[in-house]
Amino acid sequence: MNNIHGEKVLLRDWSLFDYADEAIWDTDQEVHDLDPTVGESSNSHQLSIFTLNGVHIGMCALYNRTPDEVQFGIRIGDRNYWNMGYGTEATMLLTEYAFEVMGVSRVWLKVLPWNVRAIRCYEKCGYMRAGMIELDGYKFTVMEKRRQE
C-alpha cells in the first residue's frame, strides 16, 4: 500500500520501528479500556498514523476481508492527540481507500457502546449503527458504512 496523505495525518505501512510506541500505549489503562483487542483477525493490513510533522500517534487497520466487505479498526494511542480530528481524518481516509482501491461495498467496525468519543467520530465519517456483537465477554456496537453507488 502506498502512503495515504491527508490534511492532518499520514498513514503508512506499519513497521517494526512503530512497535515501541504501541507497547507504551498498551500500558496505558485508559487506552486499553477503550479498545480491548478481542476477536479473530485475518488478512490484516496495519498502518501507522503520523502527524504531518512526523509524530507517531496511532494505528489503524483493515482486516477480515471478504470479497464484499472489510473490518476497520483504529487507535489513537497518544492521548495528546485526542479530540483534535486526527482519528476522524484517518477513519475517512482508510474508509475511502477500502471503497475506492479495495473495491469493497461495506466497511464495518466494532466499538464499545460507552466509547462516546469513538462513536461520534464514526458517525461524522458516515457510519451507522448496525447491531450488537459479543466477543470474549465484551458487548460491542457494530457500525457500518456502505459504498454509495
Secondary structure, DSSP 8 states (H G I E B T S, - for coil): ---EE-SSEEEEE--GGGHHHHHHHHT-HHHHHHS---S---S-EEEEEEETTS-EEEEEEEES--SSEEEEEEEE--GGGTTSSHHHHHHHHHHHHHHHTS--SEEEEEE-TT-HHHHHHHHHTT-EEEEEEEETTEEEEEEEEE---
